[in-house]
Amino acid sequence: MKQPLIKATVAALLLLSGNVVANADTNYNTIQQFLEAGTVSGDIRSYYFNQLFGGSSLPDKYAYSLGGMIKVQSAPLYDVSAGVAFYTANGLGANDLNAPEYNHLDSLIMGERNSLNVLGQAYLQYQDRWAKLQVGDILLNTPWMNGADAFMIPNTYQGVSLTVHPLPYLSIVGIREFRYKNRIQEDYHRQTLLNYNNYYSYLPDNSNGTLAFGVKGHYARVSANAWYYRFYDIANLFYGTVNYKTPLLLDHFQPFADFQCAREWANGNDLAGPINATVYGGMVGLTAKYNGIRGQIFAAYDHITRREITLPNGKVLYNGGFASPYTQQYSADPLYTSVMDYGLISAAAGGHAWKFGFVLFPIQNLRFKYSYSFYHTAPFIPSVDANYIDVTYTPGGFWKGISLRDRLAIDHGNPFAGYQGTFIDDRLMLQYSF
C-alpha cells in the first residue's frame, strides 16, 4: 500500500466530491449542503511531563508541549466518506535540547526535537448499519494494538480494518496492518516498538506487519471478547476476556468479576526468539452509587508463567519471551495490573502482580483513582511496588470540553528508572476538546 496514493485519494474525495453530489442518491442537493454535513473535531492540549529520581545522581527529566489535533470527516456519498487528522506538538523552547546527551529531556512526548507535526490519519471509509471498513492511515482500538494516547500524539496504523455487526450484541473485526507510526515518529515505518527495546535492538526495520481477528459480544450481564494476532515473523497471540456483573444489590451495589488469559508462541523467522509464553489474570470488585456519589473498589491479579528462552542475540528472558510489538515500551497493554509506567509485560520477566485500588466520583465532574501494585519478578529482575494516583476534573456547563488531569506514580525499585530508589513520574494535562 502506497501512502501517497491513499492520501491523494482522500484529499480528492474531500475536496472534489461535491462534483457528484447532484447525481448521488443522498439528501444533499447542493455542494454547500454536502460540505455542511461534514464534521470538524479535535482538541487543544497542554502537557507537562516530570520525572524525579529521588536520592540519586541521575538527572531529573522533564518535557513540555503545547499542541493538539484537528480532524475533518466528510459527509458520506453512497456510504463512502473520507477523513484526515493533523497532529502537532510544540515545546515552545521550554525543553532541554542540549545534544547529544539530552540529560534533562524526556523524549516520550515528541522525541529529541522542539516540534512534531504529522498527518496521523488519512483514510477512506465505508459504513452502513452492518459494517464499517477503513483503508489508509487509521486509529486502532484493540487490546494489543491501540492508540496509547497518553501524551500528545497517539499511535496510528497504516492498513485495513473491517468491523461487521451481524447481530446487535455481536461484532467481528478483521485487521491487516502494514506500517506503523508510534507517537514520537514523523512518518510510517515497517517497525514496531520492539525496535526500540534493548532486548530486541537487533530487529530489522522491515516488519511485515500484523494480521488480527477479533470477536466481541455481550448478552445479559456477561460480555466477552477473543482476539488472534499474527505478528509476522515474531509471534502468534491469542487473548481473551470474560466479564460478569451481578444484578444490582440493595439498590446501590453491583459486584463484578473479570478474567483474562493470553497465549503466545513463535512464528515465521522467530525474530524474537522461540516464544512460549502464557499469561492469565483476574479482577473482582464492587461498584456503588448512593446520593449522587459513585465509586468502585477492585482487586486484580496477573501471572506470567516462568519459562526460559534465549534470544538470537544471546540474551535470556524468563517470561517465555512474551513480546508485545505495539504496547511493550509504553505500558499500554490490557493486563489488569498494568499502570501508566510499569507492568509485567514491560518488565519482560516471569512472575506475578497484585493491584488494589478504588475509583471515586465525590462530585459529578471530579474523578479520583488510586491503586497500589506489587510486581514480584525476583530473582530475574528486582521486584517493584507502585502507587498510582489519577485525578481528572471536567467542569462542564459553559466550560464544556475542558478537562484537567494529573497522573502521579511513585515507584520503588522500577528498573527502568536506572536505579533502585524512589521514582516519581508526574504528568499534567490541560485539554479542550471540540
C-alpha positions in Angstrom: 0.0 0.0 0.0 1.5 3.3 -1.1 0.9 6.0 1.5 1.0 9.0 -1.0 -1.7 7.3 -3.1 -4.0 6.9 -0.1 -3.5 10.5 1.0 -4.1 11.8 -2.5 -7.3 9.8 -2.9 -8.6 11.0 0.5 -7.8 14.6 -0.4 -9.5 14.2 -3.8 -12.7 12.8 -2.2 -12.8 15.6 0.5 -12.2 18.4 -2.0 -13.9 17.2 -5.2 -16.7 15.0 -4.2 -19.1 17.9 -4.4 -19.0 17.5 -8.2 -21.1 14.3 -7.9 -23.4 15.4 -5.2 -26.2 16.4 -7.5 -26.2 12.9 -9.1 -25.8 10.9 -5.9 -28.7 9.1 -4.2 -28.3 11.2 -1.0 -30.0 14.0 0.9 -27.6 16.6 -0.5 -29.0 18.8 -3.2 -26.1 21.3 -3.4 -22.3 21.3 -2.7 -22.9 23.6 0.2 -25.3 21.1 1.9 -22.7 18.3 1.4 -19.9 20.4 2.9 -22.0 21.5 5.8 -22.8 17.8 6.6 -19.2 17.1 7.2 -17.7 17.3 10.7 -14.7 19.0 12.2 -13.4 17.9 15.6 -10.2 18.0 17.6 -8.5 19.1 20.8 -6.0 21.6 22.1 -3.7 20.0 24.7 -1.1 21.4 27.1 1.1 18.7 28.6 3.8 18.8 31.2 5.8 15.6 32.0 8.1 15.4 35.0 10.3 12.5 36.3 12.2 12.8 39.6 14.9 10.4 40.7 14.9 10.9 44.5 18.2 10.3 46.3 20.1 9.5 43.0 22.8 11.2 40.9 20.6 10.6 37.8 19.4 13.9 36.4 15.7 14.7 36.7 13.8 14.7 33.4 11.0 16.9 32.1 9.2 17.9 28.9 6.5 20.4 28.0 4.4 20.5 24.9 1.5 22.6 23.5 -0.4 21.2 20.5 -3.4 19.2 19.6 -5.3 17.6 16.8 -7.8 18.7 14.1 -9.8 16.1 12.2 -12.1 16.6 9.1 -14.6 13.9 8.3 -16.5 14.3 5.1 -20.2 13.5 4.7 -20.9 10.1 3.1 -21.7 9.6 -0.5 -23.2 6.2 -1.1 -22.0 5.4 2.5 -18.4 6.3 1.5 -16.6 9.1 3.3 -13.0 10.2 4.0 -11.2 11.5 7.0 -7.9 13.3 7.7 -6.4 14.2 11.0 -3.4 16.5 11.6 -1.5 16.4 14.9 1.0 18.9 16.3 3.2 19.1 19.4 5.5 22.1 20.2 8.0 22.6 23.0 8.0 26.4 22.7 11.6 26.4 23.6 10.9 25.1 27.1 12.8 21.8 26.9 16.4 20.8 27.3 17.7 20.1 23.8 21.4 20.0 24.6 22.7 17.3 22.3 24.0 14.7 22.4 23.2 13.7 26.0 19.7 15.3 26.3 20.2 14.8 30.1 17.1 16.5 31.2 14.8 15.8 28.3 12.1 13.2 28.4 11.7 12.1 24.8 8.4 10.3 25.2 6.3 13.3 24.2 7.8 14.3 20.8 11.3 12.8 20.7 14.5 14.8 20.7 13.1 17.8 18.9 11.3 21.1 19.6 8.2 20.3 17.5 6.5 17.5 15.8 3.8 17.9 13.1 2.3 14.8 11.4 -0.7 13.8 9.3 -1.6 10.9 11.5 -4.9 9.8 9.9 -5.8 9.8 6.2 -8.4 7.2 5.2 -11.3 6.2 3.1 -14.3 4.8 4.9 -17.4 2.7 4.0 -20.1 2.4 6.7 -23.7 1.2 6.8 -25.8 -0.4 9.5 -24.0 -3.7 9.2 -20.3 -2.9 8.6 -17.5 -0.3 8.8 -14.5 -0.5 6.5 -11.5 1.8 6.8 -8.5 1.9 4.5 -5.4 4.0 4.9 -3.8 5.7 8.0 -6.1 4.9 10.9 -6.5 4.6 14.6 -7.0 1.2 16.1 -8.6 0.3 19.4 -7.8 -3.3 20.2 -6.3 -4.8 23.3 -2.7 -5.3 21.9 -2.9 -2.7 19.0 -4.2 0.7 20.2 -3.6 4.4 20.2 -1.8 4.6 23.6 -2.9 8.2 23.6 -1.3 9.2 26.9 0.8 12.1 25.6 0.4 14.5 22.6 0.0 12.2 19.6 -1.4 8.6 19.5 -0.1 5.6 17.8 -1.6 5.2 14.3 -1.5 2.3 11.8 -1.4 2.0 8.1 -3.7 -0.8 6.9 -7.2 -2.1 6.5 -9.8 -2.5 9.3 -13.3 -4.1 8.9 -15.9 -4.4 11.6 -19.1 -6.3 11.0 -22.2 -6.4 13.2 -24.2 -9.5 12.2 -26.2 -9.2 15.4 -26.9 -6.3 17.8 -24.8 -7.9 20.5 -22.0 -9.3 18.4 -19.1 -7.6 16.5 -16.5 -9.3 14.3 -13.3 -7.4 13.5 -10.6 -8.1 10.9 -7.4 -6.0 10.6 -4.4 -6.1 8.2 -1.7 -3.7 9.3 1.3 -2.9 7.0 3.1 0.0 8.6 3.1 1.7 12.0 3.8 5.2 13.3 4.5 5.4 17.0 3.6 8.6 18.8 7.1 10.3 18.5 7.7 9.4 14.8 7.1 11.8 11.9 6.0 9.1 9.4 5.1 5.5 9.0 7.7 2.7 9.0 7.9 -1.0 8.8 8.8 -1.2 12.5 7.3 -1.9 15.9 8.1 -0.7 19.4 10.3 -3.7 19.8 12.8 -2.0 17.6 13.3 0.5 20.5 13.6 -2.2 23.1 17.0 -3.0 24.5 16.3 -6.8 24.3 15.4 -6.6 20.6 17.6 -3.8 19.2 18.9 -6.2 16.6 15.5 -6.5 14.8 15.4 -5.4 11.2 13.5 -2.4 10.1 11.3 -4.4 7.6 8.4 -5.8 9.6 5.7 -7.5 7.5 3.1 -6.1 9.8 0.2 -7.8 11.6 -3.0 -9.8 10.8 -5.6 -9.7 13.5 -9.1 -11.0 14.1 -11.4 -10.3 17.0 -14.9 -11.3 18.2 -16.7 -9.2 20.8 -20.1 -9.9 22.3 -22.4 -9.3 25.2 -25.5 -11.0 26.5 -27.5 -10.0 29.6 -24.8 -9.4 32.3 -22.0 -11.3 30.5 -19.6 -9.8 28.0 -16.6 -11.5 26.3 -14.0 -11.0 23.6 -11.5 -13.1 21.9 -8.6 -11.9 19.7 -6.0 -13.6 17.5 -2.9 -11.6 16.4 -0.3 -12.8 13.9 2.8 -10.6 14.3 4.6 -11.8 11.2 8.0 -13.4 11.9 7.6 -12.7 15.6 4.7 -14.4 17.3 1.1 -15.6 17.3 -1.0 -14.3 20.2 -4.4 -15.4 21.4 -6.1 -13.2 24.0 -9.5 -13.5 25.6 -11.5 -11.9 28.4 -14.8 -12.6 30.2 -16.7 -10.1 32.3 -19.7 -10.8 34.6 -21.8 -8.3 36.5 -24.3 -9.4 39.1 -27.8 -8.0 39.5 -28.0 -4.8 41.5 -27.9 -5.5 45.2 -29.8 -3.3 47.8 -30.5 -0.8 45.0 -26.9 0.6 45.3 -24.3 -2.1 44.8 -23.1 -4.3 41.9 -20.3 -6.8 42.2 -18.3 -7.8 39.1 -15.7 -10.3 38.1 -13.3 -10.3 35.1 -10.9 -13.0 33.8 -8.2 -12.7 31.1 -5.7 -15.0 29.5 -3.1 -14.8 26.7 -1.1 -17.5 25.0 1.8 -16.6 22.7 4.0 -18.7 20.5 6.7 -18.0 17.9 6.1 -18.0 14.1 7.9 -17.4 10.9 11.6 -16.5 11.4 11.3 -16.3 15.2 13.0 -12.9 15.2 12.0 -12.5 18.9 13.3 -16.0 19.8 11.4 -19.3 20.4 8.5 -17.6 22.2 6.5 -19.8 24.5 4.5 -17.6 26.9 1.3 -17.8 29.0 -0.4 -15.0 30.9 -3.6 -15.2 32.9 -5.3 -13.0 35.5 -8.5 -11.9 37.1 -10.2 -9.0 38.8 -13.0 -8.7 41.2 -14.7 -5.6 42.5 -17.8 -3.7 43.6 -19.4 -0.6 42.0 -21.7 1.6 44.1 -23.9 4.7 43.7 -25.5 6.5 46.6 -26.9 10.0 46.9 -25.1 11.2 43.7 -21.7 9.7 44.8 -20.3 7.0 42.6 -17.4 4.7 43.2 -15.7 1.4 42.7 -13.2 -0.8 44.6 -11.3 -3.6 43.0 -8.5 -6.2 43.4 -6.6 -7.6 40.4 -4.0 -10.4 39.8 -1.9 -11.4 36.8 0.6 -14.1 36.4 3.2 -14.8 33.6 4.5 -18.4 33.6 8.3 -18.6 34.1 9.9 -20.2 31.1 13.5 -19.5 30.0 14.1 -18.7 26.3 17.3 -17.4 24.6 17.1 -14.6 22.0 19.1 -14.7 18.8 21.5 -12.1 20.4 22.2 -14.4 23.3 20.1 -12.5 25.9 17.9 -14.7 28.2 14.3 -13.9 29.1 12.4 -15.7 31.8 8.8 -14.9 30.9 8.6 -17.3 27.9 9.7 -14.3 25.8 6.3 -12.7 25.8 6.6 -9.9 23.2 4.0 -7.1 22.6 5.1 -5.2 19.5 2.8 -2.2 19.9 2.5 -1.7 23.6 5.6 -3.0 25.4 7.6 0.2 25.5 4.6 2.3 26.6 3.0 0.0 29.2 -0.2 0.3 27.1 -1.1 -3.4 27.4 -4.5 -4.6 28.7 -3.3 -6.6 31.7 -5.4 -5.7 34.8 -2.3 -4.9 36.9 -0.5 -2.6 34.4 -0.1 1.0 35.4 1.0 4.1 33.4 4.7 3.4 33.7 5.1 -0.3 34.5 3.6 -3.8 34.3 4.5 -7.4 33.8 4.8 -7.1 30.0 7.2 -4.1 30.3 9.2 -6.0 33.0 9.9 -8.8 30.5 10.3 -11.3 33.4 8.4 -14.2 34.8 6.3 -13.7 38.0 3.1 -12.3 39.2 1.5 -9.0 40.2 -1.2 -7.7 42.6 -3.1 -4.5 42.3 -5.7 -3.0 44.7 -7.5 0.3 44.4 -10.6 2.4 44.1 -12.3 4.9 41.8 -14.4 7.7 43.4 -16.6 10.4 41.9 -17.2 12.6 45.0 -18.9 15.1 42.7 -20.2 14.6 39.2 -17.3 16.3 37.5 -14.4 15.0 39.6 -12.8 11.6 39.2 -10.2 10.3 41.7 -8.4 7.0 41.3 -5.8 5.4 43.5 -4.1 2.0 43.2 -1.3 0.1 44.8 0.6 -2.5 42.7 3.2 -5.0 43.5 5.2 -6.9 40.9 7.1 -10.0 42.1 9.7 -10.7 39.5 12.7 -11.6 41.6 15.2 -13.1 41.2 15.1 -12.4 37.5 14.8 -8.6 37.9 14.1 -6.7 41.2 10.5 -6.7 42.4 8.7 -3.3 42.1 5.9 -1.7 44.0 4.0 1.3 42.7 1.5 3.9 44.0 -0.7 5.5 41.3 -3.0 8.5 41.6 -5.1 9.8 38.7 -7.3 12.9 39.2 -9.5 14.3 36.4 -11.7 17.4 36.6 -14.2 18.3 33.9 -16.2 21.4 34.8 -18.9 21.1 32.1 -21.6 23.7 31.5 -20.1 26.8 30.0 -16.7 25.1 30.2 -17.8 22.0 28.4 -14.9 20.3 26.6 -12.3 21.4 29.1 -10.6 18.8 31.3 -7.7 19.0 33.7 -5.9 15.7 34.5 -2.9 14.9 36.7 -1.4 11.4 36.9 1.2 10.6 39.6 3.2 7.4 40.0 5.5 6.8 42.9 7.5 3.6 42.3 10.1 1.8 44.3 12.6 -0.4 42.5 11.5 0.4 39.0 14.5 -0.9 36.9 13.7 1.4 34.1 14.5 4.4 36.3 18.1 3.2 36.2 18.4 2.6 40.0 16.5 1.1 42.9 15.4 4.2 44.7 12.2 6.2 44.7 11.0 7.2 41.2 8.3 9.9 40.8 6.5 10.3 37.5 4.1 13.2 37.2 2.0 14.0 34.1 -0.2 17.1 34.0 -2.6 17.7 31.0 -5.0 20.5 30.3 -7.2 19.9 27.3 -10.0 21.5 25.4 -11.9 19.1 23.1 -14.3 20.3 20.4 
